[in-house]
Amino acid sequence: MTGQRPVLVTGGAGTIGTGFAESAADAYDLTLLDLPGRFTGGHTEFGRIVEADLTDLAAVKDAFHGIDTVVHLGGERRPSAVWSQLLPANIVGTYNVVAAAVAAGCRRVVYASSVHAVSGYPAGAQIRETDPVRPGDLYGVSKCFGEALGNFAASTEGLSFVALRIGAFQEPGDLDEPGSGWKLRDFCAPADLYRLMRRVIDAEGIGFEIYNAVSGNTFTRLPMYKASHDLGFEPEYDAFELVPPFRDAVHSVGGLDDLVPLSGLRDDVATPQPTPRR
């Protein structure tokens, strides 16, 4: 639509791409790109459709003309993937996306990185965006490549590049399913991710940045302080409030229901309490 920011989404037919497009169709002039045969008729309601393979640099370049921001969600998304599966889309495809964005004069690339870029840290560690990468699998290695490539393009070509380390992307209602407990610390509600993506797309003055991308979980490996400070972003969901057994347990330990959101400090620490009269 005239006057709206032109945004292209790779992996536009995928779960995150479709959800984001539906949530942002009124905010941007959207183009959705994915492999031939991936789109359904409903996707045309959200924007223009382009069918292309990310390994085809010429096709990617053609699709990027006139685009302000590329949201790069396309690629192999299975953490169990082997190198031969990761190389085409996550390495060659990501290189083509960045090269095409530079050639087309795009303002920014928003890159779907992953918690797997740092999943090699011990389970109890909190990992900030400034900590060294430590992938726990080859999928994570491929995400580290994308982050490094974006840093290189930002410093050498002036391309604005923002990597979002997305956690366990899951609908809030699915958290109580058997086997979902391990996802609580990395839980990322779709609505929180889509809002963060829009903040990143619209932000000004960004060269290269990495942001953790999870919900406001009481206990988390990926603290959201940086997104809060830089972008004014505050997640709406907390995994530990969504599952009754965990919610009840948290509320029973030292009044953790009185925590200041994101800070980890209780209200009564920051606010002096009146001295009782004798």
N, C-alpha and C positions, 0 to 999 in steps of 0.2 A: 504494500500500500504506500502511496506517495507520502513522503514526510517521515516515514518510520525508518528506523535503523535496519539496513539489510543484513540479516544474519543467516548464515548457512550452517546446517547441522549435519555432520557426517554420522553414519549410523542412525539416520533419521527414522528408520523403520523398527529400531530396537526398542526395548522396554523403556529405557531412560529417554531416548530420543523422542519416542511417541508421546510420553507423558509430558516432557518439557514443551514440545510443540503445542500440545493441547492447552497447556497453562499459559503459554506466551504468544499465542497466535494473534491476540489483539494488541500486543505490545510492540511487535517487530514485523518487518517484511521478511517472512521466513522462506528459506529454500531448504528442502530436505533431500539429502543424498544418501543412497544406499545401493547395494548390489541389485542387479536386475531380478525381478520376481519377488522382492521382499515387501514391497508396499501393497497395502490394501486400498480399496476405494475410499475409505474414510480419511486417509492421510491428505487427500486433496483439499479437505476443509481447512487445513492448517497452513498451507503454503504451496509453493511450486515444487514439483517433484523432479529430481534428476536421478537417473539410474546410471551408475558408474562404479568401476572397481578402483579402489584406492591405489592399487599397484600400477594403474595406468596414469602416468604423470600428465600426459597430454589431456586426457579427459578431465582430470582434476583441475588443471589450469583453466580449461574452458569454463568449468562450473564456478570458478572463484571470481570471475570478472564482475566488478561492481559490488562486491561483498565488503562490508565493513568489518564484521567479526565472524570468525569461523569457530564453531563449537565442535571440537573433535571428539566424538564419542565412538566412532567406528573402530572395529578391530576385534581380535580374538579376546574373549573375556573369561575364558576358563582358567583358573589358577593351576589346574592340572595339565594344561597344554604343554606339549613338547616343543623344542626349538623349531622343528620344521613347520609346525602350525603357527608359531608366533612370528617367524621371520617375515612372511609376506605382508600381513596387515599391520602388525605392531611395530615393525622396524621399517620396512620399505614403505608401507602405507603412511606411517607417521612422517617419515622424511618427505614424501611427496606432498603431504598436506602443508608442511612448513615451507617447503620450496615454492609451492604454488601460491601460498599466501604472500610470500615476499615478492614474487614475480607480479602478482596482481595488485600489489599495493594495499593489501588489507591492513586495517589498523591493529587488529588483535586476534590471537588464537587463544581460545579457552580449551585446555587439554584435560581430558578425563584420565588423570593418573589414579592411583589406588593406594589403599593401606598396605597392599602387598609390596610397595616400594620400601617399606620399613618393617615388614612383618617378621624379619629375622631377629628383632630385638626380643629380649626376655618378655614373657607374658605380662609381668607386672609393671613394665616400663611405660612411662608417658613420653611420647615422642613429639617434640616440637618440629616445626617446619625447618628450623635452622640446624637440626641434628643431621649427622651424616646419613646417607641412604644405607639401608641394610636389608636388601630383599630376602625373602624367605623361600623363593621359588623362581623359576625362569620367567614366569609371567611378571613377577615383580621386577626382574632384571629388565624386561622390555619396557616397563613403565619408567624405570630410571633412565633408560635411553631417551625416552621422550622428554623428560624433564631437562636432561643435559642438552639435548638438541635445541630446546626452546631457549635455554640460557644462552647458548651460542648464537642463535638467531637474534636474540634481543641485543646482545652486546656488539655484534658485527653488522647487523642489518637494520637495527632500530625497530624491529617487530615487537610489539607488546605481546607478552606471552604469560599466561596465568595457568598454573597446574593446580587442579583440585584433587587432593588425595581422598577419593571417595571410599567410605567405609562399607559396612554391610547394608546395601540398599534393599529395603524390605518394607512392605506395607505394615503400618502399626498393628493391624489386626492379626498379622501372621506371627507375631513374636511369641505367642504362647503355644505354638505348635511344637511337638516333640522334636528335640534336637536343635532348637533355636537358641538355647540358653547362652551358648558361646558367643552369639552375635550381639549380646546386649551392650558390651563395652564399645563396639564399633558401629552400633546401629545408626543408620542414616535414613530418616523418613523421606519419601519422595517429595513431599511438600517443602521440607527444609532445603533439600538439594536444589529444587527448582528456584526457590527464592534466592539462594546463594548464587546460583548461576546468573540470575538477572542482575544481582548487585555487581558481580564481576564484569559482566558485559557492559554495564552502564558507567562503571567507575572511570574516573579520569586520572591521568598522571601515573599510570602503572607501566614500568618497563618489564622486569621479570619478577614474578612472585610465585610462591607456593603457598596454598592454603589447605589446611585440614578441612575435610568436608564430612562431618557427622552431625548428629543431632545433639542436643544439650544434655547428654547422659550424665547421671550423677557420678558414675565411675566410668572413665574413658581412657583409652590409650592415646587418643588424638585430641588434645585440648583445643578449644576454639577461640582462645584469647586473641590470636592475631586477626582473624576475620572480624571479631568484635571491635578491635581497636582500629583497624584500617578501613573497614567497610561499614561499620555500625550494624553488623549482622548479629542477630540473636535468634538461635533456633527456637522453635515452638515445642518440639517434642523431647521427651526424656524416656528412654527405653525402660528405665527402672520404675517409672510411674505407670507404665502401660501394662505390666504383668503383675497381677495382684500379689502373688507370693513375694516377689522382689520388692514391690512397693511397701508392703506391710513390714518386711524385714528392715528396709532402709529407714522407715519412719520410727522403728522401735529402737534404733541405735542412736542414742545421744541427741535426739531431736534434730536429725539431719533434714527434716522437712523445713527447718528454718534457715537452710543454707542460702546465702546470697547467690543468685544464678551466675554460673561460670567462675565466680571468684574462689569458691571453696572456703569462704569465711562465714561464720555465723553472724546474724544481725546483732546479737548482743555483744560481739567483740568490737564491732565498729561503733555501736551506740552505747554511751555510758549509761549505766543503770542507776536509778536514784538510790541513795543510801537509806536503808530502813531507819525510821525513827525509833528511838528507844523509849 
